[in-house]
Amino acid sequence: MYLDFFDIKETPFSITPDPRYLYLSPRHQEALAHLLYAVTGSGGFVMLSGEVGAGKTTLCRSFLEHVPDDVDIALIVNPRLDELELMLTILDELSIVRPPAPHSLKTTFDALNAYLIEAHAKNRRTVLIIDEAQNLSASLLELIRLLTNLETAKTKLLQIILIGQPELETILARSELRQISQRITARYALRALNRKETGKYIHHRLEVAGLAGRLFTDRAIGAVYRHSQGVPRLINTVCDRALLGAYVGGRQKIDVAIVKKAIDEVGRGPSPRRYSGYLGGAVAIGVILLGVASWLFAPQQMDRAIAYTNVHAILGDLKGWAGNGLATLNTFWTADFHGGETSPPLPSSVVIEAPTHIYKAPPSSPTPVQEEHVMAAPTAPDSETPKPTPETIQNAQKNGLSQTPLKLPSKQRAERTLNNAYVTLFRAWGKDYARLTGFSPCEKAALSGLSCLRGQGGLADLDALNLPALVRLEASTSPESASVSASYAIVTAMDRTQVSLSSGSIQDVLPRPAFRALWDGNYLLLWPVPKGVRPILRQGMRGNDVIWLRSILARTEGSATIEQAPPPPADAIFDDSLVRRVRVFQRTHALPVDGVAGPQTIARLLGLLGWNHAPVLHPSRTSKEPQARRQTPPPGNG
């Protein structure tokens, strides 16, 4: 209807998954990298999750159109099957002749195995893609685990990609499914677009449809983003209606009034779920380059990478795909250890990487962190903290810093000290870092029953959290030089005057001012997330974990009483009064005041009450609470 009016060739905001309209945001680039990882022949088992409408299917369709010629694909779009039906569907997708009837799991399994062995002999690779994988039953997931056993002595014969909604992460986090979860070699949660990317997404789709120039004003794009929260399908729905409204009104430019009217006409509906803008957006390349997220301290490499040595070959195979998208992707693997500029920006809000539960806490300062610059050049949260210099280092040495690599390693040694710090951090929790399953530190933690929490702040934050924390120490190499030398260590104890540090076999004690002069303010710690408690609790939610939140808030407020009877049903609702109490706690403890109980707020609450069975910085704070109160279990949400 409006095509001729705007002189465009086709509808730019159709919700059908047309690969030509794929916009490769940093998040979609990372998701694409995970699909590429499976295509290498060594990827094994990859999982891609994302909210409804996040672009998973469009990304998959684009991937299918550009797979190398030596790759055979079996695509399952309806996983609501039984085991035999799934096996027969796989055979049909790969054009494998079905075995004689009656069919059984054994005969179909044997037929698939014979085909894979023959394909491997011909240097062909086979990939099984299952869309809507959150609908897989437990028995089908077990069958998929058995399919991963099809292998030679050196390689997997069948690469598997699961694509599904966030519920898939929750399903695989179940204890009874840990075997299949542990076989996933790379996982990535596709996030919604941020404000800037939403504008680029809209302009990209209009350009593909044949419209030159900018049709939507900046304020109109802002209104689209606020309604959609960056979910592509919702963006398409609103923009399509806005185009129709502009056509009816004879307007050649779409302003905020037209967009607001379009939003009213399509219906506001429930706000889309948003797991923080990371990985963050683009949290990092998740598990693919050293893991699930590009986080603290050389975050772009620390949690991004699995040893992915064939990426350049793959990029060559798919040369020219999606314009400059893969050229941008290439920077993920070629980035220098400290080269954060080449990686996509990380958003500043809390990030949840289910099921690995990786959290990024916002800085403790009320000043918001710009979304595009998390983990840029480190800044000192405390204004009185001087810039680290060689003189500062000398003073610190006089006050107790030993002459060891913990002090100021060369850049070549920085990566080694980071690994030593991880070993020390996990050892504090009784874990052997080298022996743990998982490709990134935070994935190793998640599979050990712990979660990562990272943030930015000051010594007061570490005091309050009361858990060993991985920190980065840095200083200028000379008064004339702008270059910085960095090392990594674990804060293992603190008191009013000094900070104890450890990294590998090296131990140091620093006066608090000397430590603060060297520390860039960022930290990463492990913490035991209470069972049955959702990662983020916000207004309108209900459940036993909301009752639990009320209980621990009451204990910090000094108003707790031991329950003699079940709490009233109203206590299970996150209402206005609970929002106000959370805000008061956040304001009191210099946390971002939003009334949402996220990982940073929950960890701060538990840190103040005293951790049970955890390594702490202040041992005297572990057992102040009466036993009956301190060990109140957070009940699950049935």
C-alpha positions as CSV (number, residue, x, y, z in Angstrom):
1,M,0.0,0.0,0.0
2,Y,2.7,2.5,0.9
3,L,5.5,1.1,-1.4
4,D,4.8,3.6,-4.3
5,F,4.4,6.5,-1.9
6,F,7.9,5.9,-0.4
7,D,9.3,4.6,-3.7
8,I,10.5,1.4,-2.2
9,K,10.6,-2.1,-3.9
10,E,9.2,-4.2,-1.1
11,T,8.0,-4.2,2.4
12,P,11.0,-3.4,4.6
13,F,9.6,-4.6,7.9
14,S,8.1,-7.9,7.2
15,I,8.4,-10.4,10.1
16,T,9.3,-13.2,7.7
17,P,12.9,-14.3,8.2
18,D,14.4,-13.0,4.9
19,P,18.2,-13.4,5.2
20,R,18.7,-10.3,2.9
21,Y,17.5,-8.1,5.7
22,L,19.8,-9.6,8.3
23,Y,21.5,-6.8,10.2
24,L,24.7,-7.9,11.8
25,S,24.9,-6.1,15.1
26,P,27.8,-7.1,17.4
27,R,25.5,-9.5,19.1
28,H,24.5,-11.1,15.9
29,Q,28.1,-11.3,14.8
30,E,28.9,-13.2,17.9
31,A,26.0,-15.5,17.4
32,L,27.2,-16.1,13.9
33,A,30.6,-16.9,15.1
34,H,29.1,-19.7,17.2
35,L,27.4,-21.1,14.1
36,L,30.7,-20.9,12.3
37,Y,32.4,-22.7,15.1
38,A,30.1,-25.7,14.5
39,V,30.9,-25.7,10.8
40,T,34.6,-26.1,11.3
41,G,34.2,-29.8,12.0
42,S,35.6,-29.4,15.5
43,G,32.9,-27.4,17.1
44,G,31.1,-30.4,18.5
45,F,28.0,-29.1,20.2
46,V,26.8,-25.4,20.1
47,M,23.8,-23.7,21.7
48,L,22.3,-20.4,20.5
49,S,19.5,-19.0,22.7
50,G,17.6,-15.8,22.4
51,E,14.3,-14.2,23.2
52,V,11.2,-14.5,20.9
53,G,11.8,-12.2,18.0
54,A,15.5,-11.6,18.6
55,G,16.5,-12.7,15.1
56,K,17.6,-16.3,15.7
57,T,15.7,-17.8,12.8
58,T,16.8,-15.0,10.3
59,L,20.4,-15.6,11.4
60,C,20.0,-19.3,10.9
61,R,18.5,-18.9,7.4
62,S,21.3,-16.6,6.4
63,F,23.8,-19.1,7.7
64,L,22.2,-21.9,5.7
65,E,22.4,-19.9,2.5
66,H,26.1,-19.5,2.9
67,V,27.5,-22.7,4.3
68,P,30.5,-24.1,2.5
69,D,29.9,-26.7,-0.2
70,D,31.5,-29.5,1.8
71,V,28.9,-29.2,4.6
72,D,25.7,-31.2,4.8
73,I,22.8,-29.8,6.9
74,A,20.0,-31.6,8.6
75,L,17.5,-28.9,9.8
76,I,14.8,-29.8,12.3
77,V,12.2,-27.1,12.7
78,N,9.6,-29.1,14.6
79,P,11.2,-30.9,17.6
80,R,7.9,-32.1,19.1
81,L,8.7,-35.6,18.0
82,D,9.5,-38.9,19.7
83,E,12.9,-40.5,19.5
84,L,12.2,-42.6,16.4
85,E,10.5,-39.8,14.6
86,L,13.5,-37.5,15.2
87,M,15.9,-40.2,13.9
88,L,13.8,-40.7,10.8
89,T,13.6,-37.0,10.2
90,I,17.4,-36.7,10.4
91,L,17.8,-39.5,7.8
92,D,15.3,-37.8,5.5
93,E,17.0,-34.4,5.8
94,L,20.4,-36.0,4.9
95,S,18.8,-38.0,2.1
96,I,19.8,-41.2,3.8
97,V,17.8,-44.3,2.6
98,R,15.6,-45.5,5.5
99,P,16.4,-49.0,6.8
100,P,13.8,-51.7,6.1
101,A,10.7,-51.6,8.3
102,P,9.9,-52.1,11.1
103,H,12.1,-49.1,12.0
104,S,13.8,-48.9,15.4
105,L,16.3,-46.6,17.1
106,K,19.1,-49.1,16.5
107,T,18.5,-49.5,12.8
108,T,18.2,-45.7,12.2
109,F,21.2,-45.1,14.4
110,D,23.2,-47.6,12.4
111,A,22.2,-46.0,9.2
112,L,23.2,-42.5,10.3
113,N,26.5,-43.8,11.7
114,A,27.3,-45.5,8.4
115,Y,26.5,-42.3,6.5
116,L,28.6,-40.2,8.7
117,I,31.6,-42.5,8.4
118,E,31.3,-42.4,4.6
119,A,30.9,-38.6,4.6
120,H,34.0,-38.2,6.8
121,A,36.0,-40.4,4.4
122,K,35.0,-38.0,1.7
123,N,36.1,-35.0,3.8
124,R,32.5,-33.8,4.2
125,R,31.1,-32.4,7.4
126,T,27.6,-32.9,8.7
127,V,25.7,-30.5,10.9
128,L,22.4,-31.1,12.7
129,I,20.5,-27.9,13.5
130,I,17.4,-28.1,15.8
131,D,15.3,-25.0,15.9
132,E,12.8,-24.3,18.8
133,A,14.9,-26.6,20.9
134,Q,13.2,-25.4,24.1
135,N,10.5,-27.8,23.1
136,L,12.7,-30.9,23.2
137,S,11.7,-33.5,25.7
138,A,14.2,-35.0,28.2
139,S,14.2,-38.2,26.2
140,L,15.1,-36.4,23.0
141,L,17.8,-34.4,24.8
142,E,19.3,-37.8,25.9
143,L,19.1,-39.1,22.4
144,I,21.0,-36.0,21.2
145,R,23.6,-36.6,23.8
146,L,24.0,-40.1,22.4
147,L,24.4,-38.6,18.9
148,T,27.5,-36.7,20.1
149,N,29.1,-40.1,20.7
150,L,29.3,-40.7,16.9
151,E,33.0,-40.0,16.4
152,T,36.3,-41.2,15.2
153,A,39.4,-41.4,17.4
154,K,40.1,-37.7,16.4
155,T,37.0,-35.9,15.5
156,K,33.2,-35.7,16.0
157,L,31.3,-37.0,13.0
158,L,28.2,-35.0,13.7
159,Q,28.2,-31.3,14.7
160,I,25.1,-30.2,16.6
161,I,23.5,-26.8,16.9
162,L,20.6,-26.2,19.3
163,I,18.6,-22.9,18.7
164,G,16.0,-22.0,21.2
165,Q,14.4,-19.5,23.6
166,P,16.0,-18.7,27.0
167,E,13.9,-21.5,28.5
168,L,16.4,-23.9,26.8
169,E,19.1,-22.6,29.1
170,T,17.0,-23.3,32.2
171,I,16.1,-26.8,31.0
172,L,19.8,-27.7,30.4
173,A,20.7,-26.3,33.8
174,R,18.8,-29.2,35.5
175,S,20.9,-31.6,37.4
176,E,19.5,-34.6,35.5
177,L,20.6,-33.1,32.2
178,R,24.1,-32.1,33.3
179,Q,25.7,-34.7,31.0
180,I,24.4,-33.1,27.9
181,S,25.0,-29.6,29.2
182,Q,28.6,-30.4,29.9
183,R,29.1,-31.5,26.3
184,I,28.1,-28.1,24.9
185,T,31.4,-26.6,23.7
186,A,30.1,-23.2,22.9
187,R,26.9,-21.3,24.0
188,Y,25.7,-17.9,23.3
189,A,22.6,-15.9,24.3
190,L,21.5,-13.5,21.6
191,R,20.6,-10.2,23.1
192,A,18.3,-7.4,21.9
193,L,19.7,-4.4,20.2
194,N,20.7,-1.2,22.0
195,R,19.4,2.2,21.2
196,K,22.1,3.0,18.6
197,E,21.9,-0.4,17.0
198,T,18.1,0.0,16.7
199,G,18.6,3.0,14.5
200,K,21.1,1.3,12.4
201,Y,18.8,-1.7,12.1
202,I,15.9,0.4,10.9
203,H,18.1,2.3,8.3
204,H,19.6,-1.0,7.1
205,R,16.2,-2.6,6.4
206,L,15.0,0.5,4.6
207,E,18.1,0.6,2.4
208,V,17.7,-3.1,1.5
209,A,14.1,-2.3,0.4
210,G,15.4,0.5,-1.8
211,L,15.0,3.7,0.2
212,A,17.9,6.1,0.3
213,G,18.2,8.6,3.1
214,R,16.8,8.7,6.6
215,L,13.0,8.3,6.9
216,F,12.7,8.1,10.7
217,T,13.8,11.0,12.9
218,D,16.1,10.4,15.9
219,R,13.2,10.9,18.3
220,A,11.1,8.5,16.4
221,I,13.8,5.9,16.6
222,G,14.0,6.5,20.3
223,A,10.3,5.9,20.7
224,V,10.6,2.7,18.7
225,Y,13.4,1.5,20.9
226,R,11.6,2.3,24.1
227,H,8.6,0.3,23.0
228,S,10.5,-2.7,21.5
229,Q,13.5,-2.7,23.9
230,G,15.6,-3.6,20.8
231,V,13.7,-6.8,19.9
232,P,13.8,-6.9,16.1
233,R,10.3,-8.5,15.6
234,L,8.7,-5.7,17.7
235,I,10.8,-3.1,15.8
236,N,9.4,-4.5,12.6
237,T,5.8,-4.4,13.8
238,V,5.9,-0.8,14.9
239,C,7.9,0.5,11.9
240,D,5.6,-1.2,9.4
241,R,2.6,0.4,11.1
242,A,4.4,3.7,11.2
243,L,5.0,3.6,7.5
244,L,1.3,3.0,6.9
245,G,0.4,5.9,9.2
246,A,2.8,8.2,7.4
247,Y,1.3,7.1,4.0
248,V,-2.3,7.7,5.2
249,G,-1.3,11.2,6.5
250,G,0.7,12.1,3.4
251,R,3.9,12.5,5.5
252,Q,7.3,11.9,3.9
253,K,9.1,11.9,7.3
254,I,8.2,9.7,10.2
255,D,8.4,11.6,13.5
256,V,7.8,10.6,17.1
257,A,4.0,11.4,16.9
258,I,3.5,8.9,14.1
259,V,5.5,6.3,16.0
260,K,3.5,6.8,19.2
261,K,0.3,6.4,17.3
262,A,1.6,3.3,15.6
263,I,2.5,1.8,19.0
264,D,-1.1,2.5,20.3
265,E,-2.5,0.8,17.2
266,V,-0.4,-2.3,17.4
267,G,-1.0,-2.6,21.1
268,R,1.6,-2.2,23.7
269,G,1.4,-5.7,25.1
270,P,3.8,-6.9,27.8
271,S,7.3,-5.5,27.8
272,P,9.8,-7.9,26.2
273,R,12.1,-9.6,28.6
274,R,15.5,-8.1,28.6
275,Y,18.5,-9.7,30.0
276,S,20.6,-6.6,30.2
277,G,22.3,-5.1,27.4
278,Y,25.7,-7.0,27.2
279,L,27.6,-9.8,25.8
280,G,26.4,-6.7,25.3
281,G,25.6,-6.3,24.5
282,A,27.6,-8.3,22.9
283,V,28.9,-10.1,25.8
284,A,31.6,-11.4,24.1
285,I,32.0,-14.2,22.0
286,G,30.7,-16.1,24.7
287,V,32.2,-19.4,25.0
288,I,33.7,-19.3,21.6
289,L,36.9,-17.3,22.1
290,L,37.6,-17.8,25.8
291,G,34.1,-18.0,26.9
292,V,30.8,-16.7,27.5
293,A,31.5,-13.1,27.9
294,S,34.0,-10.5,27.3
295,W,34.4,-9.4,30.8
296,L,36.7,-8.0,33.4
297,F,40.3,-7.3,33.0
298,A,41.0,-8.0,29.4
299,P,37.4,-9.0,29.1
300,Q,37.5,-9.1,25.4
301,Q,39.7,-12.1,25.6
302,M,39.3,-13.4,29.1
303,D,35.9,-15.0,28.8
304,R,35.5,-15.0,25.0
305,A,37.7,-17.6,23.6
306,I,37.8,-21.2,23.1
307,A,41.0,-22.2,21.2
308,Y,39.5,-21.5,17.8
309,T,42.4,-21.9,15.4
310,N,40.4,-22.4,12.2
311,V,38.5,-19.1,12.2
312,H,40.6,-17.5,9.4
313,A,40.0,-20.5,7.2
314,I,36.3,-20.3,7.8
315,L,36.3,-16.6,7.2
316,G,38.0,-17.4,3.9
317,D,35.3,-20.0,3.1
318,L,32.6,-17.5,3.6
319,K,34.3,-14.6,2.1
320,G,32.0,-11.8,1.0
321,W,29.1,-13.0,3.2
322,A,27.0,-10.2,4.7
323,G,29.2,-7.4,3.5
324,N,31.6,-6.2,6.1
325,G,30.0,-8.3,8.9
326,L,32.7,-11.0,8.9
327,A,35.4,-8.4,8.5
328,T,34.2,-7.0,11.8
329,L,34.0,-10.5,13.3
330,N,37.7,-11.1,12.4
331,T,38.7,-8.5,15.0
332,F,37.4,-10.8,17.7
333,W,40.1,-13.3,17.1
334,T,43.0,-11.1,16.1
335,A,42.6,-8.6,19.0
336,D,45.6,-8.0,21.2
337,F,45.3,-9.2,24.8
338,H,44.8,-5.6,26.0
339,G,43.1,-4.4,22.8
340,G,39.6,-3.7,23.9
341,E,39.0,-1.1,21.2
342,T,38.5,-3.8,18.5
343,S,35.7,-5.6,20.4
344,P,32.1,-4.5,20.4
345,P,31.0,-2.4,23.3
346,L,29.7,-3.9,26.5
347,P,26.5,-2.4,28.0
348,S,26.6,-1.3,31.6
349,S,23.7,-3.0,33.2
350,V,23.4,-6.4,34.9
351,V,24.0,-9.3,32.5
352,I,22.6,-12.8,33.0
353,E,24.2,-15.6,31.1
354,A,21.9,-18.5,31.8
355,P,22.6,-21.2,32.5
356,T,26.2,-20.2,33.3
357,H,24.9,-17.3,35.4
358,I,27.5,-14.7,34.5
359,Y,26.6,-11.3,36.0
360,K,27.9,-7.9,35.2
361,A,27.2,-5.5,38.1
362,P,26.8,-1.8,37.4
363,P,29.3,0.5,39.0
364,S,28.6,1.6,42.5
365,S,28.8,5.2,41.6
366,P,25.4,6.8,41.0
367,T,26.9,8.3,37.8
368,P,25.7,6.1,34.9
369,V,28.3,4.4,32.8
370,Q,28.0,5.1,29.1
371,E,26.7,2.1,27.3
372,E,29.4,2.2,24.6
373,H,32.4,2.5,26.9
374,V,32.3,-0.2,29.6
375,M,35.8,-1.5,30.1
376,A,37.4,1.3,28.1
377,A,40.4,3.0,29.7
378,P,39.9,2.2,33.5
379,T,38.9,5.1,35.6
380,A,39.4,5.6,39.3
381,P,36.0,5.6,41.1
382,D,37.4,7.6,44.0
383,S,38.2,11.1,43.0
384,E,41.0,11.4,45.5
385,T,42.9,8.4,44.2
386,P,46.1,9.6,42.4
387,K,47.2,8.2,39.1
388,P,49.5,5.3,39.6
389,T,53.1,6.2,38.8
390,P,56.6,4.7,39.4
391,E,56.8,6.9,42.6
392,T,53.5,5.4,43.8
393,I,54.9,1.9,43.1
394,Q,58.1,2.7,45.1
395,N,56.1,3.9,48.0
396,A,53.9,0.8,47.9
397,Q,57.0,-1.4,47.8
398,K,58.4,0.4,50.9
399,N,55.1,-0.4,52.6
400,G,55.1,-4.1,52.0
401,L,54.7,-4.9,48.3
402,S,57.2,-7.7,47.6
403,Q,59.7,-7.7,44.7
404,T,57.7,-10.2,42.6
405,P,55.9,-10.5,39.3
406,L,52.7,-9.6,41.1
407,K,54.0,-6.1,41.2
408,L,54.5,-4.9,37.7
409,P,54.8,-7.6,35.1
410,S,55.6,-7.0,31.5
411,K,52.8,-7.1,29.0
412,Q,54.0,-10.6,27.9
413,R,53.6,-11.7,31.5
414,A,50.1,-10.2,32.1
415,E,48.2,-13.1,30.6
416,R,50.1,-15.5,32.8
417,T,49.4,-13.6,35.9
418,L,45.7,-13.5,35.0
419,N,45.7,-17.3,34.7
420,N,47.5,-17.6,38.1
421,A,44.9,-15.3,39.6
422,Y,42.1,-17.5,38.3
423,V,43.8,-20.5,39.8
424,T,44.1,-18.7,43.1
425,L,40.5,-17.5,43.0
426,F,39.1,-21.0,42.4
427,R,41.4,-22.5,45.0
428,A,39.9,-20.2,47.6
429,W,36.6,-22.0,46.9
430,G,38.2,-25.5,47.1
431,K,38.1,-25.9,43.3
432,D,40.9,-27.1,41.0
433,Y,40.8,-24.6,38.1
434,A,42.8,-26.7,35.7
435,R,40.6,-29.8,36.2
436,L,37.2,-28.1,36.0
437,T,34.9,-28.6,33.0
438,G,34.3,-25.5,30.9
439,F,36.0,-23.2,28.5
440,S,35.8,-19.9,30.2
441,P,36.4,-19.1,33.9
442,C,32.8,-18.2,34.4
443,E,31.6,-21.4,32.7
444,K,33.9,-23.4,35.0
445,A,32.4,-21.6,37.9
446,A,28.8,-22.2,36.8
447,L,29.4,-25.9,36.4
448,S,30.9,-25.9,39.9
449,G,27.8,-24.4,41.5
450,L,29.1,-20.8,41.6
451,S,28.5,-17.7,39.5
452,C,30.5,-14.8,38.4
453,L,29.8,-11.2,39.5
454,R,31.8,-8.3,38.2
455,G,31.6,-4.7,39.0
456,Q,33.4,-1.4,39.4
457,G,33.7,0.5,42.7
458,G,36.0,1.1,45.6
459,L,37.3,-0.6,48.7
460,A,34.0,-0.2,50.4
461,D,32.4,-2.4,47.8
462,L,34.9,-5.2,48.4
463,D,34.4,-4.8,52.1
464,A,30.7,-5.1,51.8
465,L,30.7,-8.1,49.4
466,N,33.2,-9.8,51.7
467,L,34.4,-12.4,49.2
468,P,37.8,-12.9,47.5
469,A,38.0,-10.8,44.4
470,L,40.1,-10.8,41.3
471,V,41.5,-7.3,40.7
472,R,43.8,-5.7,38.1
473,L,46.7,-3.6,39.3
474,E,48.4,-1.2,36.9
475,A,50.8,1.7,36.8
476,S,52.6,3.9,34.2
477,T,55.9,2.3,33.3
478,S,57.7,5.7,33.5
479,P,56.9,9.3,34.2
480,E,57.3,10.2,30.6
481,S,55.4,7.2,29.2
482,A,51.6,6.8,28.7
483,S,52.0,3.1,28.5
484,V,50.6,1.0,31.4
485,S,51.9,-2.3,32.8
486,A,49.3,-4.5,34.5
487,S,49.1,-7.6,36.7
488,Y,46.3,-9.5,38.3
489,A,45.8,-10.7,41.8
490,I,43.2,-12.0,44.3
491,V,42.2,-9.9,47.3
492,T,42.2,-12.6,50.0
493,A,41.7,-10.5,53.2
494,M,41.2,-6.9,54.3
495,D,41.1,-4.9,57.5
496,R,41.0,-1.3,58.3
497,T,44.6,-0.7,57.4
498,Q,45.8,-3.2,54.8
499,V,44.9,-5.5,51.9
500,S,46.2,-9.0,51.4
501,L,46.9,-10.1,47.9
502,S,47.7,-13.5,46.3
503,S,48.5,-14.8,42.9
504,G,49.7,-18.4,42.4
505,S,52.5,-18.9,45.0
506,I,53.0,-15.1,45.5
507,Q,51.7,-13.4,48.6
508,D,51.7,-9.6,49.3
509,V,50.3,-7.2,51.9
510,L,49.6,-3.6,50.9
511,P,48.4,-0.6,52.9
512,R,45.0,0.3,51.7
513,P,46.1,3.7,50.2
514,A,48.9,2.0,48.3
515,F,46.5,-0.7,47.0
516,R,44.0,1.8,45.9
517,A,46.6,3.7,44.0
518,L,47.4,0.6,41.9
519,W,43.8,-0.8,41.5
520,D,41.8,0.3,38.5
521,G,38.5,-0.2,40.4
522,N,37.2,-3.3,38.5
523,Y,36.7,-6.6,40.2
524,L,35.4,-10.1,39.5
525,L,34.4,-12.5,42.2
526,L,32.6,-15.8,42.5
527,W,29.6,-16.2,44.7
528,P,27.0,-18.9,45.5
529,V,23.7,-17.9,44.1
530,P,20.9,-19.1,46.4
531,K,19.0,-22.0,45.0
532,G,15.5,-21.2,43.9
533,V,16.2,-17.5,43.6
534,R,15.8,-16.0,40.1
535,P,18.7,-13.8,38.9
536,I,16.7,-10.6,38.9
537,L,13.6,-9.9,41.0
538,R,11.6,-6.9,40.0
539,Q,8.1,-5.3,40.6
540,G,5.2,-7.5,39.6
541,M,7.0,-10.8,40.1
542,R,5.7,-13.3,42.6
543,G,7.0,-16.5,44.2
544,N,8.8,-17.9,47.1
545,D,12.0,-16.1,46.2
546,V,10.1,-12.8,46.7
547,I,9.3,-13.9,50.2
548,W,12.9,-14.8,50.7
549,L,14.0,-11.3,49.5
550,R,11.6,-9.7,52.1
551,S,13.2,-11.9,54.8
552,I,16.8,-11.0,54.1
553,L,15.9,-7.3,53.7
554,A,14.2,-7.4,57.1
555,R,17.3,-8.9,58.6
556,T,19.4,-6.0,57.3
557,E,16.8,-3.6,58.5
558,G,16.9,-5.1,62.0
559,S,13.2,-6.1,61.9
560,A,13.4,-9.8,61.3
561,T,11.4,-12.2,63.3
562,I,11.4,-16.0,63.2
563,E,8.3,-17.1,61.3
564,Q,5.9,-19.2,63.4
565,A,3.4,-19.6,60.6
566,P,3.5,-19.5,56.7
567,P,3.8,-16.0,55.4
568,P,0.7,-14.5,53.9
569,P,0.2,-14.8,50.1
570,A,0.7,-11.0,49.7
571,D,4.3,-11.4,50.7
572,A,4.9,-13.5,47.6
573,I,4.3,-10.4,45.4
574,F,7.0,-7.9,44.5
575,D,4.8,-4.8,45.3
576,D,5.4,-1.1,45.6
577,S,6.4,-1.3,49.3
578,L,9.1,-3.9,48.4
579,V,10.4,-1.6,45.6
580,R,10.7,1.2,48.1
581,R,12.6,-1.0,50.6
582,V,15.0,-2.2,47.9
583,R,15.6,1.4,46.8
584,V,16.4,2.4,50.4
585,F,18.9,-0.4,50.7
586,Q,20.5,0.5,47.3
587,R,20.7,4.2,48.2
588,T,22.2,3.4,51.6
589,H,24.9,1.2,50.1
590,A,25.8,3.4,47.1
591,L,24.2,1.0,44.6
592,P,22.4,2.1,41.5
593,V,18.9,3.0,42.8
594,D,16.4,1.2,40.5
595,G,14.3,-0.9,42.9
596,V,15.3,-4.1,41.2
597,A,17.0,-6.8,43.2
598,G,19.6,-8.0,40.8
599,P,22.9,-9.9,41.3
600,Q,24.7,-6.9,42.8
601,T,22.0,-6.1,45.2
602,I,21.4,-9.7,46.3
603,A,25.1,-10.4,46.7
604,R,25.5,-7.2,48.8
605,L,22.6,-8.3,51.0
606,L,24.1,-11.7,51.6
607,G,27.6,-10.2,52.1
608,L,26.3,-8.0,54.9
609,L,24.5,-10.8,56.6
610,G,27.4,-13.1,56.5
611,W,28.2,-15.9,54.0
612,N,27.9,-19.5,55.1
613,H,30.6,-22.0,54.0
614,A,32.4,-19.5,51.8
615,P,35.9,-17.9,51.8
616,V,35.5,-14.4,53.2
617,L,37.7,-11.3,53.6
618,H,36.4,-10.7,57.1
619,P,36.0,-14.0,59.0
620,S,34.3,-12.3,61.9
621,R,31.3,-11.6,59.7
622,T,30.4,-15.2,58.9
623,S,28.5,-16.2,61.9
624,K,26.9,-13.1,63.5
625,E,23.3,-14.2,62.7
626,P,21.5,-16.8,64.8
627,Q,21.6,-20.2,63.1
628,A,17.9,-20.4,62.5
629,R,17.9,-17.1,60.7
630,R,21.2,-17.3,58.9
631,Q,20.5,-20.5,57.1
632,T,16.9,-19.8,56.1
633,P,16.8,-21.6,52.7
634,P,15.3,-19.7,49.8
635,P,12.5,-22.0,48.7
636,G,12.1,-22.8,45.0
637,N,9.5,-21.3,42.8
638,G,7.2,-24.2,42.0
